[in-house]
Every structure is written in structure tokens, then in C-alpha cells.
Amino acid sequence: MKIVVLAGGVGGARFTRGLLHELERRAVPTDAPTEVTVVVNTGDDMWLDGLRICPDLDTVMYTLGGGINEEQGWGRPDETRRAAAEISAYGRGWSWFTLGDLDLATHIVRTDLLRTGSTLSEATAFLCRRWQPAARILPMSDQPVETHVRLAADVDEHRAGDLLHFEEWWVRYRAQAEVTEFIQVGLDQAEAAPGVLEAILDADLVILPPSNPVVSVGTILAVPGIADALRTTSAAVVGVSPIVGGSAVRGMADTCLSVIGVETSAAAVGLHYGARNAGGLLDAWLVDETDAAALPALLAAGIRSAAVPLWMRDVASTAAIAAAVLALGAGS
């Protein structure tokens, strides 16, 4: 079996870890192993202190490789920040985005690889040799596609109408500065990274995990060819709602949804993706048990659905969610 997951950061990483756990639990020694490919959002990538930072790629790699700070959901455990303090002493860096010393090593190695001719895909594969995740990790594109927001009003040194990198809006302003739209800078020059379209078209199951539907999964889908591949693959396409009981499971997805005019509800996000039989992307959509009332509307729109507990409290509970996705993908 071949499975593709389109992932953002923490939510996508934790879901994939649960999926791998469930697949391992089901494995029969005589069976061929299931191949899992994770296509990761790179819209949050940026340059900082001369280094190429790829937050979602690193979160997925660390989580699947056993090197994640479990409490934060991102970064490395037992971090120190001596280098960041020294950078700040020189009057450089961003006080709102501090890199840990262990994490810096990853960024230094990646940047060195990129500046000596490696593509982002090649650099990611090199970094993964250390962490040995039980899945193939691919960036959505080797070309830079950075998500920016357009400000609706002045904020600090930024003026209304300016484009602000998504990470600054998300981390520095906690998504509280009003914005009018999201723009993927560089999208017109981008194409899917090697292996991405092939993985989707050759898959038995494609999963949209509980990642931000606007700036994580949405950014991946914006890369030319990826949404079309989802519409044409013979694989079942199953999504997991990032909204539980009208609230975002993690982060500020509700703010992002409001910017694009989508209600913060499990049904609305499923309908935003749309049914494949009507030109959308989904065959099935998993919602939380508290949102079971949405099932008739989803079915009427052509999206099979089921309701189960969706809180990813630990690996075991996340594996149970993955099991429900596998069941939906199999048509049960």
C-alpha cells in the first residue's frame, strides 16, 4: 500500500506519527511494507541570519525521527540559546523568532547544502539520513514559495497594504494584525518537487491531515499540478478536520479561515475542499464526534464522512484517528 500525506507542521507531523504507529501495529511479516510519503508545506520557509529556515520540514523530520520537543510540538528538546543571544548582542536577528543552538545546526547544514548546489529535496534527503524517519519526506517544491499576508492597517513599522511574511504575522503578532489576503510569493515560478506528483498519482490513499487548511495544506495545493493530481489520482482522498466543535484544534486556523471567508466549522472546511465528484478534492472527511450533526450535509455534497474523537492526545489516540482514516479510505 502506498500512502501520501500532505502536511503542515505540528498537526501534520503528529498525525503522520500516529499513522505510522497504526501501520506498524497492523503489519504482517509476510506483507510488503506500506510506503508513506509526506509532502510538506514550505510556505513558512524564510531566510534568517543568513540561514534557510524550513519550519514545517524540520517539525515533520524531528517528530518522525524522535528528535522533537514534545511539549512545544516544534524544535528540539533540551535546547540552549547561547548563539541567539550573541546574534542579538550584535543587533541582528529577530527577537520574536529565536533559534535554539541544536536547531541551528540543522539550518547551517541545510544552508550549506543549498549554497553548494543541492536542491531543497536533496538537502532534505541528506538531513533525513540522520533522523531516519519511517516515511519519505518531500518538500512541496524546490523553488521558494513563501506565504505572505497583506496588512489591512498600519502595525509598528509596517504600513497598510504591505506584504508581511506569514511567520512574522503568525509568531510576532499572533495573527492579531488584520489582513486582507494571503499571497504565495514565488508561486508563479514554482513546480512540484521531484517525486511529489508521481507519489500522489501512484498512491492508494492520499490524506489531508488536521493541518491548517489555508496556509499549510492550502499552500501545498496551490503549487501548480498538485491539486490536479489529487483530482485525477485513482487513490481515495480522505481529509481530517482541523476544527473541533467550532474551534481550531491548534494555532489560529480560525483567523486564517475568516480571511478567506470560510466559517470555522468542520462542515465548512470539508465543503471548502469540496467533493471530488463535483470538481473538488475529497472523497471522504473525518470529523470529531461533537460535529456528528454535520454528516448529512457532507454526504449530500458528495463527501463520505464519519465522526470519531479527533483530539490527538498521544500516539495511541492519534493512531486511532489514523485507523478511522484508513477505514474511510477503504470505503467502510
C-alpha positions in Angstrom: 0.0 0.0 0.0 1.2 3.5 -0.8 0.0 6.4 1.3 0.7 10.2 0.7 0.1 12.8 3.4 0.0 16.5 2.7 1.3 18.0 5.9 1.9 21.3 7.6 3.9 21.4 10.8 2.8 20.1 14.2 -0.7 18.7 13.3 0.6 17.0 10.2 3.7 15.7 11.9 1.8 14.2 14.9 -0.9 12.7 12.7 1.7 11.0 10.5 3.5 9.6 13.5 0.2 8.1 14.7 -0.4 6.8 11.2 3.0 5.1 11.2 2.3 3.6 14.6 -1.1 2.2 13.4 0.5 0.7 10.2 3.3 -0.9 12.3 0.6 -2.4 14.6 -1.2 -3.9 11.6 1.9 -5.1 9.8 2.1 -8.8 9.0 5.7 -10.0 8.5 4.9 -11.6 5.1 3.4 -8.4 3.7 5.3 -5.8 1.7 5.8 -2.7 3.9 3.4 0.2 3.4 5.2 3.2 1.8 4.3 6.5 3.3 5.3 9.8 1.6 4.9 13.1 3.4 4.6 16.2 1.1 5.4 19.1 3.4 4.4 22.8 3.2 7.4 25.1 2.6 5.3 28.3 2.5 6.6 29.1 6.0 10.3 29.0 4.9 12.4 32.1 5.2 15.9 33.5 5.5 17.1 34.5 9.0 20.6 35.4 9.9 21.8 34.1 6.6 20.3 30.7 7.1 17.4 29.0 5.3 14.8 28.1 7.9 12.2 25.4 7.0 9.9 25.2 10.0 7.4 22.6 8.7 10.0 20.3 7.1 12.0 20.3 10.4 9.0 19.7 12.5 8.0 16.7 10.5 11.5 15.3 10.3 12.2 15.8 14.1 8.8 14.3 15.0 9.1 11.2 12.9 12.8 10.8 13.8 12.3 11.0 17.6 14.0 14.4 18.0 11.1 16.8 18.6 10.4 18.9 21.7 7.1 17.1 22.7 5.9 20.0 24.9 6.2 22.6 22.2 5.5 20.4 19.2 8.4 22.1 17.4 12.1 22.5 17.8 14.5 20.3 19.8 14.3 19.2 23.4 16.9 20.4 26.0 17.7 23.4 23.9 20.0 26.3 24.7 20.0 29.7 23.0 23.6 31.0 23.5 24.1 31.6 19.8 20.8 33.5 19.5 21.9 35.7 22.5 25.2 36.5 20.8 23.4 37.3 17.5 21.1 39.7 19.4 24.1 41.3 21.1 25.3 42.3 17.6 21.9 43.9 17.0 20.8 41.3 14.4 18.2 38.6 14.3 14.5 38.8 15.3 13.6 38.9 18.9 10.3 37.2 18.2 11.9 34.2 16.4 14.7 32.7 18.4 16.5 29.7 17.1 17.9 27.1 19.5 21.6 26.0 19.3 20.7 22.4 18.3 18.2 23.6 15.8 20.8 26.0 14.3 22.9 23.0 13.3 20.2 21.8 11.0 19.8 25.2 9.4 23.5 25.6 8.9 23.8 22.2 7.2 20.8 22.9 5.0 22.1 26.3 4.0 25.5 24.9 3.2 23.9 22.3 1.0 21.7 24.8 -0.8 24.6 27.2 -1.4 26.8 24.4 -2.8 24.2 23.4 -5.4 21.8 21.0 -3.7 18.1 21.4 -4.2 15.8 21.6 -1.2 14.7 18.0 -2.0 18.3 16.8 -1.9 19.1 18.8 1.2 16.0 17.3 2.9 17.0 13.8 2.0 20.5 14.4 3.4 19.2 15.7 6.7 16.8 12.8 7.0 19.7 10.3 6.8 20.5 11.2 10.3 16.9 11.1 11.7 15.7 8.0 9.8 12.0 8.8 9.7 9.9 5.8 8.8 8.5 7.8 5.8 9.8 9.6 2.8 9.7 13.4 3.4 9.4 15.7 0.3 9.1 19.5 0.2 6.2 20.6 -1.8 8.5 22.5 -4.2 12.2 23.0 -4.6 11.6 26.6 -5.6 10.9 29.1 -2.8 7.2 29.8 -2.3 6.8 32.0 0.7 3.4 32.8 2.2 2.9 36.4 2.9 -0.1 38.4 4.3 -1.3 41.8 3.1 -1.9 44.1 6.0 -5.2 45.9 6.4 -3.8 48.6 8.7 -0.5 50.0 9.9 1.3 47.9 12.6 4.6 49.0 14.0 7.0 49.8 11.2 4.7 48.2 8.6 2.1 50.1 6.6 -1.4 49.1 5.4 -1.1 47.3 2.1 2.4 46.0 2.8 3.2 42.3 2.4 4.4 40.7 5.7 5.9 37.2 5.8 3.5 34.8 7.3 5.8 33.8 10.1 6.1 37.4 11.4 2.3 37.7 11.3 1.8 34.3 13.0 4.6 34.5 15.6 5.3 38.1 16.2 1.7 39.4 16.0 0.0 36.1 17.0 -2.2 36.5 13.9 -3.9 39.5 15.6 -2.9 42.1 13.0 -5.8 42.4 10.5 -5.0 41.2 7.0 -6.9 41.1 3.7 -5.4 38.2 1.9 -2.7 35.5 1.7 -0.2 35.6 -1.1 2.3 32.9 -2.1 5.3 34.9 -3.3 7.2 32.9 -5.9 4.3 30.6 -6.8 4.4 31.7 -10.5 7.9 30.3 -10.7 7.3 27.1 -8.8 6.6 23.5 -9.7 6.0 20.4 -7.6 9.3 18.9 -6.2 10.6 15.7 -7.9 8.5 12.7 -6.8 5.5 14.7 -5.5 3.1 14.3 -8.4 4.3 10.8 -9.0 3.6 9.8 -5.4 0.1 11.2 -5.5 -0.8 9.6 -8.8 0.6 6.3 -7.8 -0.9 6.3 -4.3 -3.6 4.0 -2.9 -4.6 6.6 -0.3 -4.0 10.4 0.0 -4.6 12.0 3.3 -5.2 15.7 4.2 -4.3 15.6 7.9 -5.5 18.2 10.5 -3.1 20.9 9.3 -4.1 24.5 8.7 -6.4 24.3 5.6 -5.4 27.8 4.4 -1.7 28.2 4.9 -0.4 24.7 5.2 -2.5 22.3 3.1 -3.8 25.2 1.1 -0.3 26.3 0.2 0.7 22.8 -0.9 -2.5 22.6 -3.1 -1.6 26.0 -4.7 1.6 24.6 -6.2 0.9 24.0 -9.9 -0.1 20.4 -10.6 -0.7 19.2 -7.1 -4.5 19.9 -6.8 -4.9 18.5 -10.3 -3.1 15.3 -9.3 -5.5 14.9 -6.3 -8.4 15.3 -8.6 -7.1 12.7 -11.1 -5.4 10.1 -8.8 -7.1 6.7 -8.5 -6.4 6.8 -4.8 -9.1 7.7 -2.2 -8.6 11.2 -0.8 -9.5 11.5 2.8 -9.3 14.6 5.0 -9.3 15.0 8.8 -10.9 18.1 10.1 -8.7 20.6 12.0 -11.8 22.1 13.5 -13.5 20.5 16.5 -16.7 21.9 17.9 -16.3 25.2 16.0 -12.7 25.8 17.3 -9.3 25.2 15.7 -7.5 22.2 17.2 -4.2 24.1 17.3 -2.9 27.5 16.4 -5.1 30.2 14.8 -6.6 28.5 11.8 -9.9 30.2 12.6 -8.3 33.6 11.9 -7.0 32.3 8.6 -10.3 30.8 7.6 -12.1 34.1 8.3 -9.7 35.9 6.0 -10.8 33.7 3.1 -14.4 33.8 4.1 -14.8 30.3 5.3 -16.7 29.6 8.6 -14.8 27.9 11.4 -16.6 24.6 11.4 -15.8 21.0 10.4 -18.5 21.0 7.7 -17.4 24.4 6.2 -13.8 23.3 5.9 -14.8 20.0 4.3 -17.1 21.8 1.8 -14.2 24.3 1.2 -12.1 21.4 0.0 -15.1 20.1 -1.9 -16.1 16.7 -3.2 -14.0 15.1 -6.0 -17.2 14.1 -7.8 -18.0 17.7 -8.1 -14.6 19.1 -9.1 -13.2 19.3 -5.5 -10.6 17.3 -3.7 -12.2 15.0 -1.2 -13.8 11.5 -1.3 -14.2 11.4 2.5 -13.9 13.7 5.5 -13.4 12.7 9.1 -14.9 15.0 11.8 -15.0 14.9 15.6 -17.8 13.2 17.4 -19.0 16.6 18.6 -19.6 17.6 15.0 -21.6 14.5 14.0 -24.5 16.7 13.1 -22.5 17.8 10.0 -22.5 14.3 8.4 -25.8 14.7 6.5 -24.7 17.9 4.8 -21.4 16.5 3.9 -22.9 13.4 2.4 -25.4 15.5 0.5 -22.4 17.3 -1.0 -20.9 14.0 -2.1 -18.4 13.6 0.7 -18.5 10.4 2.7 -17.8 11.1 6.3 -17.6 9.7 9.8 -17.4 11.1 13.3 -14.8 9.9 15.8 -12.8 11.6 18.7 -10.2 13.8 16.9 -8.1 15.1 19.8 -4.5 13.9 19.3 -3.7 13.5 23.0 -0.9 11.0 22.5 0.4 8.5 19.9 -2.2 5.9 20.8 -5.2 8.3 20.4 -3.7 9.6 17.1 -3.2 6.1 15.8 -7.0 5.5 16.4 -7.7 8.6 14.3 -5.4 7.2 11.6 -7.3 3.9 11.8 -10.6 5.7 11.1 -8.9 7.4 8.1 -7.8 4.0 6.7 -11.3 2.7 7.2 -12.8 5.7 5.3 -10.2 5.3 2.6 -11.2 1.7 2.2 -14.8 2.7 1.8 -16.0 1.4 5.2 
